[in-house]
């Protein structure tokens, strides 16, 4: 059979405290929390996100540019399945307007250790 893989935990020695964030954030606060998560490396990108980015020719540098320089637009959307809020971050990258949908894990401390989950990304057509 295949080789056996072993994984070693490389995260922080002390786990961040778990909290419960139930209310949506303002666009400004959401952007700040998403940027903090990006800066400290607490960003999760699942298979759906990666597949959509490949299909739409959006790479992680494009996503980073949108997260760092874009703006949260619209109103947050609540996801009852995952009990979190989703935010749309839009910005221009090489004359393309790209939007990234990001969910914030409501059980993580938004100040010290936020976790941003990248859900999908797409180009907005004029």
Backbone torsions as a table, in degrees:
resi	resn	phi	psi	omega
1	UNK	NA	-172.9	-178.4
2	UNK	-73.3	167.2	178.7
3	UNK	-70.9	151.0	179.7
4	UNK	-86.9	128.7	179.6
5	UNK	-98.6	138.4	175.3
6	UNK	-120.0	138.8	-178.2
7	UNK	-115.9	142.6	178.8
8	UNK	-118.3	131.1	178.1
9	UNK	-68.2	127.6	-178.1
10	UNK	-120.8	13.6	-177.3
11	UNK	-80.6	-169.2	179.9
12	UNK	-63.6	148.6	179.8
13	UNK	-66.0	-37.3	179.8
14	UNK	-104.8	123.4	-180.0
15	UNK	-70.2	139.6	178.1
16	UNK	-66.5	152.0	-179.4
17	UNK	-66.7	146.4	177.3
18	UNK	-91.4	137.3	-179.0
19	UNK	-132.6	-175.3	177.2
20	UNK	-135.4	105.4	177.4
21	UNK	-100.7	114.1	-175.3
22	UNK	-106.7	-28.7	-176.0
23	UNK	-88.7	148.7	176.4
24	UNK	-70.5	155.5	177.9
25	UNK	-93.2	157.0	172.3
26	UNK	-67.2	160.3	178.2
27	UNK	-55.3	-41.2	-179.2
28	UNK	-65.3	-44.6	179.8
29	UNK	-68.4	-38.9	178.2
30	UNK	-61.0	-44.0	179.5
31	UNK	-61.7	-42.5	179.7
32	UNK	-62.9	-43.6	-179.3
33	UNK	-67.2	-42.4	178.9
34	UNK	-63.2	-42.7	179.2
35	UNK	-66.2	-37.1	177.2
36	UNK	-63.6	-46.5	178.4
37	UNK	-57.6	-43.3	179.5
38	UNK	-62.8	-45.4	-176.3
39	UNK	-64.2	-36.0	-178.0
40	UNK	-93.1	0.7	175.0
41	UNK	81.6	22.7	178.6
42	UNK	-104.6	69.9	-179.3
43	UNK	-129.7	131.4	178.0
44	UNK	-113.2	130.8	175.4
45	UNK	-123.3	115.5	-177.3
46	UNK	-84.8	-177.3	-177.3
47	UNK	-65.9	-37.3	179.4
48	UNK	-62.1	-46.5	179.5
49	UNK	-59.1	-48.0	-178.1
50	UNK	-62.9	-40.8	179.6
51	UNK	-63.7	-46.0	-179.3
52	UNK	-64.2	-39.4	178.6
53	UNK	-63.0	-43.2	177.4
54	UNK	-60.3	-48.0	-178.8
55	UNK	-60.7	-35.5	-173.4
56	UNK	-99.9	6.8	177.9
57	UNK	55.8	48.8	175.9
58	UNK	-117.8	124.2	179.5
59	UNK	-105.0	175.0	-175.8
60	UNK	-66.1	-26.2	175.1
61	UNK	-67.6	-37.0	175.3
62	UNK	-63.1	-44.8	-179.5
63	UNK	-62.6	-45.0	179.0
64	UNK	-60.6	-42.0	179.2
65	UNK	-61.0	-43.1	179.0
66	UNK	-64.8	-45.3	-179.2
67	UNK	-62.5	-43.3	-176.7
68	UNK	-75.5	-36.3	-171.4
69	UNK	-116.2	-8.2	-177.6
70	UNK	-84.0	-169.6	-179.5
71	UNK	-134.5	147.1	173.7
72	UNK	-76.5	127.1	-177.7
73	UNK	-122.2	157.6	-179.7
74	UNK	73.5	-168.2	179.3
75	UNK	-104.5	150.7	178.3
76	UNK	-62.5	150.4	179.1
77	UNK	-116.9	127.1	-179.4
78	UNK	-84.3	135.7	177.5
79	UNK	-109.6	105.1	-177.8
80	UNK	-66.2	-27.2	179.7
81	UNK	-64.7	-42.5	-178.1
82	UNK	-105.4	-3.4	178.6
83	UNK	54.8	46.5	177.8
84	UNK	-137.6	172.4	179.2
85	UNK	-106.6	138.9	178.3
86	UNK	-108.6	140.9	-178.7
87	UNK	-126.6	144.5	178.2
88	UNK	-105.2	119.2	179.2
89	UNK	-108.6	122.4	-176.6
90	UNK	-121.7	146.6	177.5
91	UNK	-167.9	170.3	-179.8
92	UNK	-99.8	135.7	175.8
93	UNK	-135.2	116.3	179.8
94	UNK	49.6	50.2	177.7
95	UNK	65.6	11.9	175.0
96	UNK	-107.6	133.3	174.8
97	UNK	-91.4	115.7	-176.4
98	UNK	-113.5	141.5	176.2
99	UNK	-122.2	134.4	178.9
100	UNK	-118.3	129.6	177.6
101	UNK	-97.6	124.7	-175.1
102	UNK	-126.8	133.3	172.8
103	UNK	-106.4	144.9	175.7
104	UNK	-105.3	129.2	179.6
105	UNK	-66.4	117.8	-174.9
106	UNK	-72.8	-8.2	-179.2
107	UNK	-96.8	0.9	180.0
108	UNK	-103.2	150.3	179.7
109	UNK	-71.2	114.2	-176.7
110	UNK	-66.2	-21.3	-178.5
111	UNK	-86.1	-49.6	-172.9
112	UNK	-96.6	-32.7	-175.5
113	UNK	-150.9	60.2	-180.0
114	UNK	-67.2	151.6	176.1
115	UNK	-121.4	118.2	178.3
116	UNK	-101.2	133.0	178.9
117	UNK	-111.6	117.0	179.6
118	UNK	-80.2	120.9	-174.9
119	UNK	-98.0	-46.7	178.8
120	UNK	-163.5	166.3	177.2
121	UNK	-146.3	145.6	180.0
122	UNK	-158.0	162.9	178.3
123	UNK	-94.4	132.8	175.2
124	UNK	-86.6	125.4	179.2
125	UNK	-91.0	144.1	-179.5
126	UNK	-67.4	NA	NA
